[in-house]
Amino acid sequence: MIVPFLTVSEWLTSSGFGGTAAVVAAVIAFFGVRRAAATQRENARKDHWWDRLKWAIELVVSGDEDKANVGLTALLAITESKGFDRDEWNFLRRISDLFLAIDASGTLAIGEGEEEPDGHDSVEE
């Protein structure tokens, strides 16, 4: 049995082409939705991370020693969590360094020749 070949114009108007186009469109849509869902999950993760960080910082600066200890513990837990990017890590490290450099009087405890938490040497006036 000989199978006749279709010309291009016949193929473009056939149901086979319509089905193929539908499958290609579905695959493209699937990957678009998949990427959008991944972006949405990442944004939700970042929002949650920032909410926890804000909560911990508010506890640290609350003026209540017990709350401050809870806040510092939360900051430590956040540093041990996984999934944040380099910018978030650098921000968290600088905030943590700042809180660790604050002495009991509530001022920065930077001695002579010590490096400030932001990486710059202190300037004496």
N, C-alpha and C positions, 0 to 999 in steps of 0.2 A: 504494500500500500504506500502510495506517495502522499506526503503531507505538503500541502501548498504553503509557501512562505508569504507572509503579509508584507505589504509595502509599508513604509513609514507612516504615510497618511492613514492607512487602514488600521495600523497598530494604535495610533494616537486617538482614534475614534472607537476603539474596541473596549469591551468590558474588562479585558485583561489589563490594559493600560490604566483604566479607572481604579481597578483593585490595587495595582502596584502603587499608584499615586496615593491612595488612601493609606496603605501600609507605611509608605515613606513619611507621610504627614503625621501619622500616629507615632512613629518612632521619634520624629523631631519634637513633637509636643511632649512626649514622655520625658525626654532629656531636658527640655525646658522647665517642665514642672518639677522634675527631680532637682535641678539646680536651684530653682526658686525656694523649694522646701529646705535645702541645705543652707541657703543664705538666711532664711527665716529662723532656722534652728541656731545658727551661729549668732545672729542678732539677739535672740532670746537668751542665749548663754551669756553674752556680754552684758546685757541688761541685768541679769541676775547677779553676775560677778560684781558689777558696779554697785548694785543695791546692797550686797553684803559688805563691800568695802566701805561704802558710805555709813552704814550702820555701825561697823566696827570703829571707824574714825570718830563718829559722834559719841560713842561710849568713851573713847580714850580722852576726848576733850571735854567731857561732861563736868569735870570738877569733882566727881565722886570717885574715891579711890577704888572701891569695889567694882564699879562700872568700868573704870579705866583698865583694871586688871582683866575683866571679861573682854573688853575691846582689844587689848594687846594679845590675849589668847586667840581671839578671832582672827586678828591680823596674822598671827603665826600659822593658824590653820589655813588661811587663804594662801599664804606663801607655799604651803606644802601641797596645795591642791594642784591638779594638772589642768591643762587646756587653755591657759591664757598665753597671749602672744608677747613678743619682746617688748613692745611699748608698754603694755600693762605691767609686765614684770619690772621694768625700769621705774615706772611710776610708783609701784608698790614698794620697791626697794628704797626709793628716796623718802617716801612717807614713813616707812619703818625706821630708817636711819634717823630721821628727824625726831620721831617719838623717843627713840632710844637715847638721843642726845639731850633731851630735856631733863633737867635735874629736878629735885624736889620743890624748888621755888617756882617752877613753871617757866624758867628761862632756859635758853640753849646753854648747855654746859660745854662750851668749846674753850679749851685751854690754849695757852700760848703755843704757837707752832702746830697745833692740831688742825687737821683738815675738817672743814665744814661738811655736813652731810651731802651737799650738792657737788662735792668734789673740788671746790675752790678753797684755797688757803684763806684763813681769816686775815682781815686787814685791821691793824691796830691804828687808832687815831691819836 
